[in-house]
């Protein structure tokens, strides 16, 4: 590879690296938050009242409310009591208490859950491709005969193996 090409890779690698450093700080913060998503860390209770059709069965109620881990605790002719609240069969009123993140934190969590229908989709794709470019371009920034290049290859291989082992054993 010529010195001009190495210089070009270094230039784009540096500029993209600085740009993505800011993005990586946000992704890293939200990624750490997601580790605690099964706990109540940073969550608060929010109670809402929903008007549903009266006389729903427990199966219909579960589908209407779309709650994770919906489980009925008790059922009578007048109400259905479930873990997150209660439903009055006679008038269709459901009172649901859910644990939610504050809006700013929820935005960070949503960053990782973007789908093709989300406005964050393109940012996530660009971010992933940018990180891939940084990883690949780093191998073009050193002479292949240099000790730094060979050491870099060993560390890259070690990182790849550790990631594969972690994924397969998780």
C-alpha positions in Angstrom: 0.0 0.0 0.0 1.4 3.4 -0.9 2.1 6.2 1.6 -0.7 8.3 0.0 -3.3 5.5 0.6 -2.1 5.0 4.2 -2.4 8.8 4.7 -5.9 8.8 3.3 -7.0 5.9 5.5 -5.5 7.6 8.5 -7.3 10.9 7.7 -10.8 9.2 7.3 -10.1 6.9 10.2 -9.2 9.9 12.5 -12.2 12.1 11.4 -14.7 9.3 11.6 -13.2 8.1 14.9 -13.7 11.5 16.5 -17.2 11.8 15.2 -18.2 8.4 16.4 -16.5 8.9 19.8 -19.5 11.2 20.8 -22.0 8.6 19.4 -20.2 5.8 21.2 -20.5 7.6 24.5 -24.3 7.7 24.2 -24.5 4.0 23.0 -22.2 2.9 25.8 -24.3 4.7 28.4 -27.5 3.3 27.1 -26.0 -0.2 26.7 -25.0 -0.2 30.4 -28.5 0.9 31.3 -29.9 -2.1 29.3 -27.9 -4.5 31.4 -30.2 -3.5 34.3 -33.5 -3.6 32.3 -34.8 -6.6 34.3 -34.4 -4.6 37.6 -36.1 -1.5 38.8 -32.9 0.6 38.5 -34.0 4.2 37.5 -37.6 3.1 37.1 -40.6 4.7 38.7 -44.2 3.5 39.0 -46.8 4.9 36.7 -50.5 4.2 37.1 -52.9 4.6 34.2 -56.5 3.9 33.7 -57.7 2.4 30.4 -61.2 2.0 29.2 -61.7 -1.5 27.6 -64.7 -3.4 26.5 -66.7 -4.8 29.5 -66.9 -8.5 30.2 -63.5 -9.5 28.8 -62.1 -13.0 29.7 -58.6 -13.2 31.2 -57.2 -14.3 27.8 -58.8 -11.3 26.0 -57.7 -8.9 28.7 -54.1 -10.1 28.4 -54.2 -9.5 24.6 -55.8 -6.1 25.0 -53.3 -4.8 27.6 -50.2 -6.3 25.9 -48.3 -6.5 29.2 -45.1 -8.5 29.5 -45.5 -11.4 31.9 -49.3 -10.9 32.2 -50.5 -13.3 35.0 -53.9 -13.4 36.6 -53.8 -13.6 40.4 -57.5 -13.8 41.1 -60.7 -13.7 39.2 -64.3 -13.2 40.4 -67.6 -12.4 38.6 -66.8 -8.6 39.2 -63.1 -8.2 38.5 -59.9 -9.7 37.4 -56.9 -9.0 39.6 -53.5 -9.3 37.8 -49.9 -8.6 38.9 -49.9 -5.1 37.4 -53.4 -4.0 38.4 -57.1 -4.8 38.1 -59.9 -4.9 35.6 -63.6 -4.3 36.4 -65.7 -6.6 34.3 -68.9 -4.7 34.6 -67.6 -1.3 33.2 -64.4 -2.3 31.4 -62.1 -0.1 33.5 -58.5 -1.4 33.8 -56.1 0.2 36.2 -52.6 -0.7 35.4 -49.4 0.1 37.4 -46.2 -0.3 35.4 -42.6 0.5 36.1 -41.2 2.9 33.5 -38.0 4.8 32.8 -38.1 8.6 32.9 -38.6 9.9 29.4 -34.9 10.9 28.8 -33.7 7.4 29.9 -36.4 5.7 27.8 -35.0 7.5 24.8 -31.6 6.0 25.5 -33.1 2.5 25.9 -35.1 3.0 22.6 -31.8 3.8 20.8 -30.8 0.1 21.1 -34.2 -1.2 20.1 -34.6 0.6 16.8 -36.3 -1.4 14.0 -36.6 -0.6 10.3 -39.7 1.4 11.1 -37.9 3.6 13.6 -36.4 7.0 12.8 -33.2 5.8 14.6 -32.8 3.0 12.1 -30.5 4.9 9.8 -28.4 6.2 12.6 -27.9 2.7 13.9 -27.0 1.4 10.5 -24.6 4.3 9.9 -23.1 3.7 13.4 -22.5 0.0 12.7 -21.0 0.6 9.3 -18.8 3.4 10.8 -17.5 1.0 13.5 -16.8 -1.6 10.8 -14.9 0.9 8.8 -12.8 1.9 11.8 -12.0 -1.7 12.6 -11.1 -2.6 9.0 -9.2 0.7 8.2 -7.0 0.3 11.3 -5.3 -2.6 9.5 -4.4 -0.4 6.6 -2.7 2.3 8.7 0.5 0.3 9.4 3.1 -1.4 7.3 2.4 -5.1 7.2 6.0 -5.9 8.2 6.0 -3.6 11.2 5.9 -5.1 14.7 3.0 -2.9 15.6 0.9 -4.4 12.8 1.7 -8.0 13.9 0.9 -7.2 17.5 -2.4 -5.5 16.4 -3.4 -8.7 14.5 -2.8 -10.7 17.6 -4.9 -8.4 19.7 -7.6 -8.4 17.1 -7.7 -12.2 17.0 -7.8 -12.3 20.8 -10.7 -9.9 20.8 -12.5 -11.9 18.2 -12.0 -15.1 20.1 -13.1 -13.6 23.4 -16.3 -12.2 21.8 -17.1 -15.5 20.1 -16.6 -17.4 23.4 -18.7 -15.0 25.3 -21.6 -15.2 22.8 -21.5 -19.0 22.6 -21.4 -19.4 26.4 -24.0 -16.8 27.3 
